[in-house]
Amino acid sequence: MADQAFPVRLTGIWTQFGDKVIHRDLDLDVGPGEVVALVGGSGSGKTTLLRHMMGLTEPARGTVEIFGEQIQSSRFLRQRHLRERWGVLFQFGALFSALSVLENIMVPLHERGGMTLGEMRDIAYLKLAQVGLNPTDADKRPSELSGGMVKRAALARAIVLDPELLFLDEPTSGLDPVAASEFVELILSMRHLLRLAAVVVTHEIFRLEPMIDRVAVLADQRLIANGPLEAVRQVDHPFIHQYFQTDRTSAT
């Protein structure tokens, strides 16, 4: 089946703002259970491409398919069945400050509906435990959490519907090396538990190396490389030389 073959398929993507072209005839697939890292310099359109995948914006030309179905921002509200098949981890967690941790995790369950409050709380506590937070953290507000705990709570919310696909925007940003390593291990365990595919936007590729199957590099309005990390590092392109040298230096 098409949706089993490609959780994400981008074909002929052109993104343009006025006269400025961001993506030019770009193709990208993400296979089942595959984790693809999307890297590129500032202004290369990494987050814009992620927003296309989530149906928040549309390219000027080309198609975006999620699980074999074309997704469009104009049909976003009618494609709830698709949105429930993916989860999103935003760069800074994007937790609701007025809600407790448990209430934040329950938000997607409320939106889906069809469950009692007790059932939603039980699921939220289960996800809380899966991401390594304690039951005593459930009633805390986001302002009471460390940066690592915010990321864990946000991940719990992202997986509360047991998605098949995750979109991760700079998942290790703002974390110290130890917390970043622990968080990568957590995402790896969630990947194996839920058999997740994932698209990861990052500028810290070496921190995420253990969880990545493939790296797609954006530059010059296109993908200049797309493959395993070691193969991508060998591509002869000025941006790749600069990016991987800088990233390896910052990771040490």
C-alpha positions in Angstrom: 0.0 0.0 0.0 1.2 3.5 -0.8 0.9 4.8 2.8 3.0 1.9 4.1 5.7 2.6 1.5 6.0 6.4 2.1 4.9 8.1 5.3 6.2 11.3 3.5 6.6 11.9 -0.2 7.4 15.3 -1.6 7.4 15.7 -5.4 8.5 18.6 -7.5 8.3 21.1 -4.6 8.7 24.8 -5.5 8.5 27.3 -2.7 8.5 31.0 -3.6 7.9 34.2 -1.6 7.5 37.0 -4.1 10.6 36.8 -6.4 12.5 34.8 -3.9 12.7 31.1 -4.7 13.4 28.9 -1.6 13.0 25.4 -3.0 13.3 24.5 -6.7 11.9 21.2 -8.0 12.7 19.3 -4.8 11.9 15.6 -4.2 12.1 13.8 -0.9 10.7 10.5 0.5 10.7 9.1 4.0 10.2 5.4 4.2 8.3 3.5 7.0 10.3 3.4 10.2 12.9 5.7 8.7 14.4 8.8 10.5 15.6 11.5 8.1 17.5 14.5 9.3 16.9 17.8 7.3 19.9 20.1 7.5 20.9 23.4 5.8 22.0 26.9 6.4 19.9 29.8 7.6 17.3 30.7 5.0 17.6 27.3 3.2 13.9 26.5 4.0 14.2 23.6 6.5 11.3 24.8 8.7 9.3 25.9 5.7 9.6 22.4 4.2 8.5 20.9 7.5 5.5 23.2 7.6 4.6 22.0 4.1 4.7 18.4 5.4 2.3 19.3 8.2 -0.1 21.0 5.9 0.4 24.4 7.5 1.6 26.0 4.3 1.5 25.0 0.6 4.3 25.1 -1.9 3.8 27.2 -5.0 4.1 24.0 -7.1 4.5 20.3 -6.4 2.7 17.8 -4.2 3.0 16.8 -0.5 1.7 13.3 0.3 1.5 11.9 3.8 0.7 8.2 4.0 -0.2 8.3 0.3 -2.7 11.1 0.6 -2.1 14.6 -0.8 -2.2 17.2 2.0 -3.1 20.8 1.5 -3.4 23.7 3.9 -6.8 24.5 2.3 -8.1 21.1 3.4 -6.3 21.0 6.7 -9.4 21.0 8.9 -10.9 18.1 6.9 -7.8 16.0 7.1 -8.0 15.3 10.8 -7.6 11.6 10.2 -4.1 12.3 8.8 -3.1 14.7 11.5 -3.9 12.1 14.2 -1.3 9.8 12.5 1.6 12.2 13.2 3.0 14.0 16.2 5.0 17.2 16.4 7.8 18.2 18.8 8.4 21.9 18.5 11.8 23.5 19.1 11.1 25.0 22.5 8.3 22.5 23.5 5.4 24.9 22.9 3.7 23.8 26.1 0.7 25.8 27.2 2.0 27.8 30.2 -1.4 27.9 32.0 -1.8 24.2 31.9 -0.2 21.5 34.0 2.1 18.9 32.4 -0.6 16.3 32.5 -3.2 18.7 31.0 -0.7 19.6 28.2 -0.3 15.9 27.4 -4.0 15.4 27.3 -4.7 18.2 24.8 -4.6 16.0 21.7 -6.9 13.5 23.4 -9.4 16.2 24.1 -9.2 17.3 20.5 -9.9 13.8 19.3 -12.7 13.2 21.7 -14.6 10.0 22.4 -13.0 9.3 25.8 -13.8 9.9 29.4 -11.6 12.2 31.5 -10.4 9.2 33.5 -9.4 7.4 30.3 -7.5 10.4 29.1 -5.7 10.8 32.4 -4.7 7.2 32.4 -3.2 7.5 28.9 -1.4 10.7 29.8 0.1 9.1 32.9 1.3 6.2 30.8 3.0 8.6 28.3 4.5 10.6 31.2 6.2 7.4 32.4 7.3 6.4 28.9 9.3 9.7 28.6 10.9 9.3 31.9 8.9 11.8 34.0 7.6 11.1 37.4 3.9 11.1 38.5 4.8 14.0 40.8 5.7 16.1 37.7 2.1 15.8 36.4 0.7 18.7 38.3 3.7 21.1 37.6 3.5 24.0 35.3 6.0 24.3 32.4 7.7 27.2 34.2 8.6 24.7 37.0 10.4 22.3 34.6 14.0 22.2 33.5 14.7 22.5 29.7 15.1 18.7 29.5 11.9 18.1 31.3 10.0 20.5 29.0 11.3 18.5 26.0 10.2 15.2 27.6 6.7 16.6 28.4 6.4 17.9 24.9 7.5 14.5 23.5 4.8 12.8 25.7 2.2 15.1 24.1 3.6 14.4 20.6 3.2 10.6 21.1 0.0 10.5 23.1 -2.1 9.4 20.1 0.5 6.7 19.3 1.5 8.3 16.0 3.3 6.6 13.1 5.2 9.7 12.2 7.0 12.4 14.1 8.1 15.8 13.1 10.9 17.1 15.3 12.1 20.7 15.1 15.6 21.1 16.7 14.9 18.5 19.4 18.2 19.0 21.2 18.3 22.8 20.9 19.0 24.4 24.3 20.1 21.2 26.0 23.5 20.6 27.5 25.5 17.6 26.0 24.4 15.2 28.7 20.7 16.1 28.5 20.9 16.1 24.7 22.4 12.6 24.7 19.7 11.3 27.1 17.0 12.9 25.0 18.3 11.2 21.8 18.3 7.9 23.6 14.7 8.5 24.7 13.6 9.3 21.1 15.4 6.1 20.0 13.4 4.1 22.5 10.1 5.7 21.4 11.0 5.0 17.8 11.5 1.3 18.5 8.4 1.1 20.8 6.1 2.8 18.3 7.9 1.9 15.1 8.0 5.5 14.2 9.2 7.3 11.1 10.5 10.8 11.7 11.6 14.0 10.0 14.1 15.9 12.1 15.1 19.5 11.4 18.5 20.1 13.1 21.7 22.0 13.1 23.3 19.6 15.6 23.7 16.5 13.3 26.4 14.8 15.4 24.3 14.9 18.5 21.5 13.1 16.7 23.7 10.7 14.7 22.6 7.6 16.7 19.0 8.0 15.7 19.4 9.1 12.1 19.2 6.8 9.0 19.6 9.4 6.4 20.6 13.0 6.0 19.0 15.4 3.4 21.0 18.6 2.9 19.3 21.7 1.7 21.4 24.3 -0.2 21.2 26.2 -3.5 17.4 25.9 -3.4 17.6 22.1 -3.7 18.7 18.9 -2.0 22.5 18.7 -2.7 22.9 15.4 -0.8 20.5 12.7 0.4 21.9 9.6 2.0 23.6 8.0 5.0 25.6 10.4 7.1 29.1 9.1 6.1 28.2 9.2 2.4 26.8 12.7 2.7 30.0 13.9 4.4 32.0 12.9 1.3 29.9 15.0 -1.1 32.1 17.7 -2.7 30.1 20.9 -2.1 31.3 24.1 -0.3 28.3 24.1 2.1 28.8 20.5 3.1 32.5 21.1 3.8 31.7 24.1 6.0 28.7 22.6 7.7 30.2 19.3 8.8 33.5 20.8 9.9 31.7 23.3 12.0 29.2 20.9 13.4 31.9 18.3 14.4 33.9 21.1 16.1 30.9 22.3 18.0 30.0 18.8 19.1 33.4 18.2 20.8 
